Amino acid sequence: MDKIIIDGGRRLAGNVVISGAKNAALPILVSSLLTDGKNTYTNVPNLKDIQSTCILLQNHGATVEAAENRVTIDAGNLTNPEAPYDLVRKMRASILVLGPLVARLKKARVSLPGGCAIGARPINLHLKALTALGAKIDLKHGYVEAEADRLTGADIYFDIVTVTGTENIMMAAALADGVTTLRNAAREPEVTALADVLNQMGADIRGAGTSEITIRGVESLSPVTTSIIADRIEAGTFMVAAALTRGDVTLENCEPEHLEALVHKLRLAGAGVHVCGKSIRVEGPESISSVDVKTLPYPGFPTDMQAQFMVLMSVASGLSIISETIFENRFMHVGELRRMGADITISGNSAVIRGMPYLSGAPVMASDLRASASLILAGLVAQGQTEVNRVYHLDRGYEAMEKKFEKLGAAVRRVKA
């Protein structure tokens, strides 16, 4: 396995271009299953999860062409309703094909995605909503089997805010007969981005970005050419890195309005954050102030930025508390940060962090995607050398992260296994 080695203590400075959002690209690529013809997507990040999605779509009969940050998908000859375990197990977002397959092929057989390092992420809300739309659902031999001659609009309430659940049912309802209303829907920018693309295809979706989304089903959808929005979590990671290293970094090609919760917390921590159009400049403070954080569904502080912000608080002045309300097992990076000298105590779903003057480089092991990013950040600010192992997690969600940090002045390199 590859590993990343960082010689810490260097101040970051310069410009970095933010890539397309993985969490927006995945459902948008899957939405091509709803159309008969060639869809073209630009600003697609070159990531393992994107590659896995393209392979999954090919499995269903779609023709996929990918070059650099451009992907074309033609689902005109969609034939196979089954998403097998060997493909689904690599990426939980594979469950997103369930709704489109039932809507387009009238049936689907999708492997249950199984467990996840950061939490259970059950799909019962997806299945409950599809049943409300008229699908017959059976669970057999580790697979979800769904059938419906044509889905019918329904009033659906999600007991818990679910991003992939909202996306899955929104895609299914786009081709349903009648009106579907999703209540307590996810409000994330990635949900809005998917709704925008579906509307470009000819869907009638209103209210995306709010907790109530209305979908008026149509007979068919047409292919589109569209661009993927910027990745707010990658942007947030580089923003924290700038503050952490007392740096001066300008992020280009980002969406500042998607980052308001993080911007607020960084300013409280003492960082200078300046927004100008599609760019954000972050100037790190000489002394980082302690700030309490509680993760919440959008527009609250994102759970995907919790681990990175914890690194910032590890070298802040004073005591801070970070509460995780989204996933029950998302403090696995804490043990590795402790190896680097961080003073962190876990109490239930909260982490109490006592800021230290510095962190020390050490060999560490990544447990998931965002934990990987947090360990890279810790290495940037640590004294001495840090070796981050299992960086295949990182490659699922960050495009050439080590190269971007190197361009900003970090001493970071990837060592091939």
Backbone hydrogen bonds, N-H to C=O, Kabsch-Sander energy under -0.5 kcal/mol:
donor,donor_aa,acceptor,acceptor_aa,energy
3,K,415,V,-1.9
4,I,388,V,-2.2
5,I,413,R,-2.9
6,I,386,T,-2.8
7,D,411,A,-2.7
8,G,6,I,-0.8
8,G,384,G,-2.4
9,G,380,L,-2.4
10,R,380,L,-0.6
13,A,408,L,-2.3
14,G,248,D,-1.9
16,V,250,T,-2.3
18,I,16,V,-0.5
18,I,252,E,-2.6
21,A,229,I,-3.1
24,A,21,A,-0.7
25,A,21,A,-2.7
26,L,22,K,-2.5
28,I,24,A,-1.6
29,L,25,A,-3.0
30,V,26,L,-2.0
31,S,27,P,-1.9
32,S,29,L,-1.3
33,L,30,V,-2.3
34,L,31,S,-2.0
35,T,32,S,-1.7
36,D,221,L,-0.7
37,G,35,T,-0.7
39,N,37,G,-0.5
39,N,73,I,-3.2
40,T,224,V,-2.6
41,Y,71,V,-3.2
42,T,226,T,-2.2
43,N,69,N,-0.5
44,V,69,N,-2.3
47,L,45,P,-1.3
48,K,395,D,-2.1
51,Q,47,L,-2.1
52,S,48,K,-2.6
53,T,49,D,-2.0
54,C,50,I,-2.3
55,I,51,Q,-2.1
56,L,52,S,-2.2
57,L,53,T,-2.5
58,Q,54,C,-2.1
59,N,55,I,-1.9
60,H,56,L,-1.1
61,G,58,Q,-1.5
62,A,57,L,-2.1
63,T,74,D,-2.6
64,V,62,A,-0.5
65,E,72,T,-2.5
67,A,70,R,-2.6
70,R,67,A,-1.8
71,V,41,Y,-2.7
72,T,65,E,-2.9
73,I,39,N,-2.4
74,D,63,T,-2.5
75,A,37,G,-1.1
75,A,73,I,-0.5
78,L,75,A,-1.2
79,T,60,H,-2.0
80,N,60,H,-1.5
83,A,109,R,-2.7
87,L,84,P,-1.1
88,V,84,P,-2.4
89,R,85,Y,-2.8
90,K,87,L,-0.9
91,M,88,V,-1.7
94,S,91,M,-1.8
95,I,92,R,-1.9
96,L,93,A,-2.2
97,V,94,S,-2.0
98,L,95,I,-1.7
101,L,97,V,-2.3
102,V,98,L,-2.0
103,A,99,G,-2.4
104,R,100,P,-2.4
105,L,101,L,-3.0
106,K,101,L,-0.6
106,K,102,V,-1.0
107,K,101,L,-0.8
108,A,146,A,-2.3
109,R,81,P,-2.6
110,V,144,V,-2.4
111,S,83,A,-2.4
112,L,142,G,-2.9
119,G,116,C,-1.1
126,H,123,I,-0.6
127,L,123,I,-2.0
128,K,124,N,-2.6
129,A,125,L,-1.8
130,L,126,H,-2.4
131,T,127,L,-2.2
132,A,128,K,-1.8
133,L,129,A,-1.4
134,G,131,T,-1.7
135,A,130,L,-2.4
136,K,147,E,-3.1
137,I,135,A,-0.6
138,D,145,E,-2.5
140,K,138,D,-0.6
140,K,143,Y,-2.1
143,Y,140,K,-1.7
144,V,110,V,-3.4
145,E,138,D,-3.3
145,E,143,Y,-0.6
146,A,108,A,-2.7
146,A,144,V,-0.5
147,E,136,K,-1.6
148,A,106,K,-2.3
152,T,133,L,-3.4
153,G,177,D,-2.7
156,I,154,A,-0.7
156,I,181,T,-3.2
158,F,183,R,-2.3
159,D,157,Y,-0.6
166,T,162,T,-2.0
167,E,163,V,-2.4
168,N,164,T,-2.9
169,I,165,G,-2.3
170,M,166,T,-2.1
171,M,167,E,-2.1
172,A,168,N,-2.0
173,A,169,I,-2.9
174,A,170,M,-1.0
175,L,171,M,-0.5
175,L,172,A,-1.2
176,A,173,A,-1.2
177,D,151,L,-3.0
178,G,176,A,-0.8
180,T,215,I,-2.9
181,T,154,A,-2.1
182,L,213,I,-3.2
183,R,156,I,-3.2
183,R,181,T,-0.6
184,N,211,S,-1.0
185,A,211,S,-2.5
186,A,162,T,-0.6
191,V,188,E,-0.9
192,T,188,E,-1.7
193,A,189,P,-2.6
194,L,190,E,-1.8
195,A,191,V,-2.4
196,D,192,T,-2.5
197,V,193,A,-2.0
198,L,194,L,-2.7
199,N,195,A,-2.4
200,Q,196,D,-1.8
201,M,197,V,-1.6
202,G,198,L,-0.5
202,G,199,N,-0.9
203,A,198,L,-2.6
204,D,216,R,-0.7
205,I,203,A,-0.5
206,R,214,T,-2.8
209,G,210,T,-0.5
210,T,207,G,-2.1
213,I,182,L,-2.3
214,T,206,R,-3.1
215,I,180,T,-3.2
216,R,204,D,-2.8
217,G,178,G,-2.7
217,G,215,I,-0.7
218,V,174,A,-2.3
221,L,34,L,-0.6
222,S,201,M,-2.8
226,T,40,T,-2.5
228,I,42,T,-2.4
231,D,19,S,-2.5
232,R,230,A,-0.8
235,A,231,D,-2.2
236,G,232,R,-2.2
237,T,233,I,-2.1
238,F,234,E,-2.0
239,M,235,A,-2.1
240,V,236,G,-2.3
241,A,237,T,-2.0
242,A,238,F,-2.1
243,A,239,M,-2.0
244,L,240,V,-2.9
245,T,241,A,-2.0
246,R,243,A,-1.1
247,G,242,A,-3.0
248,D,12,L,-2.2
249,V,282,V,-2.3
250,T,14,G,-2.6
251,L,249,V,-0.5
251,L,280,I,-3.6
252,E,16,V,-2.8
254,C,278,K,-2.6
258,H,255,E,-2.1
259,L,256,P,-1.9
260,E,257,E,-0.5
263,V,259,L,-2.7
264,H,260,E,-2.2
265,K,261,A,-1.7
266,L,262,L,-2.7
267,R,263,V,-2.2
268,L,264,H,-1.8
269,A,265,K,-1.7
270,G,267,R,-1.2
271,A,266,L,-2.3
272,G,283,E,-2.9
273,V,271,A,-0.6
274,H,281,R,-2.8
276,C,279,S,-2.6
279,S,276,C,-1.5
280,I,251,L,-1.8
281,R,274,H,-3.0
282,V,249,V,-3.1
283,E,272,G,-2.9
284,G,247,G,-2.9
284,G,282,V,-0.5
289,S,269,A,-2.5
290,S,317,S,-1.1
293,V,321,I,-2.3
295,T,323,S,-2.7
296,L,301,F,-2.4
300,G,297,P,-2.6
301,F,294,K,-0.6
305,M,302,P,-1.8
306,Q,303,T,-1.3
309,F,305,M,-2.3
310,M,306,Q,-1.8
311,V,307,A,-1.2
312,L,308,Q,-1.3
313,M,309,F,-2.1
314,S,310,M,-1.3
315,V,311,V,-0.6
315,V,312,L,-1.1
316,A,313,M,-1.2
317,S,288,I,-3.1
318,G,316,A,-0.6
320,S,353,I,-2.5
322,I,351,A,-2.6
323,S,293,V,-2.9
323,S,321,I,-0.5
324,E,349,N,-3.1
325,T,323,S,-0.6
329,N,118,I,-1.5
330,R,327,F,-0.6
334,V,331,F,-1.6
337,L,333,H,-2.3
338,R,334,V,-2.4
339,R,335,G,-1.3
340,M,336,E,-0.7
340,M,337,L,-0.7
341,G,338,R,-2.1
342,A,337,L,-2.2
343,D,354,R,-0.6
344,I,342,A,-0.9
345,T,352,V,-2.5
347,S,350,S,-3.1
350,S,347,S,-1.6
351,A,322,I,-2.7
352,V,345,T,-3.3
353,I,320,S,-3.1
353,I,351,A,-0.6
354,R,343,D,-2.6
354,R,352,V,-0.5
355,G,318,G,-2.9
355,G,353,I,-0.7
356,M,314,S,-3.0
360,S,340,M,-3.4
361,G,383,Q,-3.2
364,V,387,E,-3.1
366,A,389,N,-2.1
372,S,368,D,-2.1
373,A,369,L,-1.5
374,S,370,R,-2.1
375,L,371,A,-2.0
376,I,372,S,-1.8
377,L,373,A,-2.3
378,A,374,S,-2.4
379,G,375,L,-2.1
380,L,376,I,-1.7
381,V,377,L,-1.3
382,A,378,A,-1.3
383,Q,359,L,-2.8
386,T,6,I,-2.9
387,E,362,A,-1.4
388,V,4,I,-3.2
388,V,386,T,-0.5
389,N,364,V,-2.5
389,N,387,E,-0.7
390,R,2,D,-0.5
391,V,2,D,-1.1
393,H,390,R,-1.3
395,D,391,V,-1.5
396,R,393,H,-1.4
397,G,394,L,-1.5
398,Y,394,L,-2.1
400,A,398,Y,-0.8
404,K,400,A,-1.9
405,F,401,M,-2.4
406,E,402,E,-2.1
407,K,403,K,-1.9
408,L,404,K,-1.1
409,G,406,E,-1.5
410,A,405,F,-2.4
411,A,7,D,-0.6
412,V,410,A,-1.2
413,R,5,I,-2.1
415,V,3,K,-3.3
416,K,414,R,-0.6
